[in-house]
Amino acid sequence: MVTDYAILWVCFICRFIPSFLKNVIFVAYLQQQRQFKRADISPFVYVTDRMAVPPAYSDLGKAAKDIFSKGYGFGIVKLDLKTKSQNGVEFNTSGSTNTDTGKAGGSLETKYKMKDLGLSLNQKWNTDNKLTTEVSVEDQLIQGLKLALDTSFVPNTAKKSGKLKTGYKRDFVNVSCDIDFEGPVVHSAAVLGYEGWLLGYQMAFDTAKSKLVQNNFALGYKAGDFQLHTNVNDGADFGGSVYQKVSDQLETAVTLAWTSGSNNTRFGVAAKYQLDKDASVSAKVNNASLIGVGYTQCLRPGVKLTLSALIDGKNFSTGGHKVGLGFELEA
């Protein structure tokens, strides 16, 4: 199976790379000459419109992930409040409690953007007494380039950490490189996109140990209401997902994962149905007989209610099921 997968990758790359490089060089030249107009390159615009900028590696397969994750909050009672001041500062306050352990937690986050300078400042504090700050600059030195410094500090223990983040995105390309000063560890990722096809690679290199600690590949296809994603992590963990928007009301997703050398296969099916513009229901089930259901209702503009439940199908009569409640307020 691994050999077949590798052959598929080689065949795809051999067909993909020459056309990809040719188009990237062509677009770069036209942009440099300030002649990137639809009338000038009408035969090529169809391709760039279909895959203007590919997603980041972490966002590959995101549509399917959202169907499985959004609209659920098992075993948690949560309240989110979002407000915005007159000078443009955004405040996000969140509080939650775990119904099983009784542990409560919360966070306060502020965001401020200076659009003229492309500068953003994000600060966050949580009840674990951890302070994080991120300062980023985007589209200033080069169009599509983002630079950020992310730091964290725990006053109780005086523990400090920091990351230098860089990212660059343009037609057909989305690359990133982050340096974690704690290792230091270098995290890097790249995604190439062409005519709906997506090819991604992600790695992490521990400079202290001179060792590659992460080595991931991904291949996907995106075409409007259909998305396909496959990935191989560290040559041992295989996964895939399929997303399909059946209609304006119904969205479905399927995920599959397994580990090399193990017979344990994980499989799940999920769906979301939009009842009307204010209400939706969600449901999912996996091969472990765990059944999740959720209901989301917009009570009024700025007020959203989410109810969810997780049912253990194998132990239906013995209990152990979980429920969740969430409120989102925005003013």
C-alpha positions, 0 to 999 in steps of 0.5 A, spaced: 500 500 500 505 504 501 509 503 495 502 504 491 501 511 494 509 513 493 508 511 485 501 515 485 505 521 488 511 521 483 506 520 477 502 526 480 509 531 481 512 529 474 505 532 471 504 537 476 511 541 477 513 543 469 506 546 468 506 549 475 513 552 474 511 555 468 505 559 470 508 561 476 514 565 472 509 567 467 505 571 472 511 573 476 513 577 470 507 580 468 506 583 475 513 586 475 511 589 469 505 592 472 501 588 466 497 583 470 490 585 466 485 580 465 485 582 457 492 581 457 492 573 459 485 571 458 487 564 456 490 564 463 485 567 468 481 561 468 486 557 472 488 563 477 481 564 478 480 557 480 486 557 485 488 564 486 492 562 493 492 555 496 490 554 503 495 553 508 497 546 510 494 546 517 487 548 513 488 542 508 481 538 509 478 544 513 471 543 510 471 536 512 474 538 519 469 543 520 463 539 519 466 534 525 467 539 530 463 545 529 456 545 533 459 541 538 461 542 545 460 535 549 461 535 557 462 543 556 458 549 558 461 555 555 459 562 554 463 567 549 462 574 548 465 579 543 465 586 543 468 592 539 470 599 541 469 605 538 477 606 536 477 599 533 479 594 539 476 587 539 475 584 545 473 576 546 471 574 553 470 566 554 468 562 560 467 555 560 466 549 565 467 542 564 461 538 567 465 532 568 471 535 572 467 541 575 474 545 572 472 552 570 477 556 565 476 563 562 480 567 557 480 575 555 483 576 548 484 583 545 485 585 537 487 591 534 489 593 527 492 598 524 490 597 516 494 603 514 500 600 516 498 593 515 500 592 523 496 587 528 497 586 535 493 581 539 494 579 546 491 574 550 490 572 558 487 566 561 486 563 568 492 559 568 495 566 568 499 565 561 500 571 557 501 571 550 502 577 545 503 577 537 505 582 533 504 581 526 506 585 519 502 583 513 503 586 505 508 591 507 515 589 505 512 584 499 505 583 497 503 577 500 509 576 506 507 576 513 512 577 519 510 575 526 513 575 533 509 571 538 511 571 545 508 568 551 510 569 559 507 565 565 508 570 571 508 564 576 514 560 574 517 566 570 517 561 564 518 565 557 517 562 550 517 566 543 516 564 536 518 568 529 513 566 524 514 568 517 509 566 511 508 568 504 502 567 499 501 568 492 498 565 486 499 557 486 503 558 492 503 558 500 509 557 504 511 558 511 517 558 516 516 558 524 522 558 528 521 556 536 526 559 540 525 554 545 528 548 541 530 551 537 525 548 532 524 550 525 517 549 523 516 549 515 510 548 510 509 549 503 502 548 499 502 548 491 495 549 488 494 548 480 487 547 477 484 545 483 489 540 485 493 541 492 500 538 494 503 540 501 509 538 505 510 540 512 516 538 516 519 540 523 527 540 524 530 540 531 536 544 531 539 542 537 539 534 536 540 535 528 533 531 527 527 531 523 522 530 528 516 531 523 515 529 516 508 530 513 505 529 506 498 531 503 495 531 497 488 534 495 483 536 490 478 542 491 472 543 486 467 548 488 462 543 492 467 537 493 473 537 496 478 531 497 484 530 502 489 525 503 495 525 508 501 521 510 504 523 517 511 521 519 510 515 514 506 511 519 499 515 520 495 515 514 488 519 513 483 522 508 477 526 508 471 527 503 467 533 503 461 534 499 456 540 499 450 536 497 445 542 496 444 549 499 442 546 506 446 539 506 453 538 507 456 532 508 463 529 510 467 522 511 474 521 514 478 515 515 485 514 518 489 508 520 496 507 522 501 502 519 502 496 523 496 496 526 489 494 525 485 499 528 482 503 523 478 510 525 472 511 520 467 517 521 461 520 517 458 527 519 452 531 516 450 538 517 443 541 515 441 548 515 433 548 517 433 555 515 437 562 516 437 561 523 437 554 525 441 548 523 442 541 526 448 536 526 450 529 527 456 525 526 458 517 528 464 513 528 466 506 528 467 506 536 459 507 536 460 514 538 454 518 536 454 526 536 448 530 535 448 538 535 443 544 534 444 551 533 439 557 533 440 564 532 435 567 537 436 574 535 442 578 532 448 577 536 445 571 540 447 564 538 445 558 542 448 551 541 446 544 544 449 538 543 450 531 546 454 525 545 451 518 546 455 512 547 452 507 542 455 501 545 453 502 553 447 506 551 443 503 558 449 504 562 450 512 562 456 515 561 453 520 555 455 527 555 451 534 554 454 541 552 451 548 552 454 554 549 452 561 548 455 566 543 454 573 544 456 579 540 455 586 540 
